Amino acid sequence: MSDVITAVLDEVTETAPEIRAGLTGRREYQADENPSGEQMLAADVHADQLLEERILAVDGVGSYASEERDEIQEAEEDGDIHVACDPLDGSSNLKSNNVMGTIVAVYDEPLPAPGRALRAAAYVLYGPITNMVVARDDTVTEYVIDCETQNAPGTGIERRPVDGDVTLPSDPVVYGFGGRVPDWPDDFASYVRDIEQELKLRYGGAMIGDVSQVLEYGGVFAYPALESATNGKLRLQFEGNPIGYIIESAGGRSSDGSQSLLDVEPTELHQRVPVHIGNADLIERLETALSD
């Protein structure tokens, strides 16, 4: 199983530069919506097709699912590893040329699976550099993905480690919260008023970018329950579980408002969940605020 997980992460590494290169010229919206009712860009579809093809080709992978498709795609051969992806997180930022990413969750149970069934989770951030953050065996490692456009031609693609033990700083600096302010429940809005007196606002409209800020500087990110959407916006299988796994592996906490995201019972593939992640004390304060 360990070899299969490594092979999946290797395929993501190899595919990331192609996803990034494929952003050019794929900024138009498609006629179809994804299962969550969101319009898809051509770049979403392109990234999803690349990842599906390559991950399902890995021996030992039994299925692939993404937030861009209705159903789980089964591999031709049975496998014990099941992969869920958000192929292009924050793709709406493409029009304005802002940060985006890819999220990968590797489970050892068929989808939809609980967060405790994760064996690895990773994200790729397409920023000024392309980096990859991987949580595995309770350790978080940051890599830079180098390819021949950055090195000598013909050197291929390399996942080069730059930090072998990523942990959240103990002195938090940043916060970022999604959703419209008038749509926040009163208890969450009260929590925000306290936090904004202590931390600096950093919110970019792509969860991966905001999570990366929290990992680098410490703090809190949330896409909470809303008055108009009591389960928030983000998907448990593709976003909540893997990001919760990464943050908890880095010494932080995740929460749906009352418990770890990894303890949320999955009910269906595209299930939404409120997402709160960050330094443990900030998440504890949030849970207290929401329980009052």
PyMOL commands that set and color helices and strands:
alter all, ss='L'
color gray80, all
select helices_A, chain A and resi 2-21+42-56+91-94+115-117+181-183+186-195+207-217+236-249+261-263+280-291
alter helices_A, ss='H'
color red, helices_A
select strands_A, chain A and resi 29-33+39-41+61-66+73-74+81-89+100-107+118-126+130-136+139-146+158-163+174-177+200-201+219-223+253-255+275-278
alter strands_A, ss='S'
color yellow, strands_A
deselect
rebuild
show_as cartoon
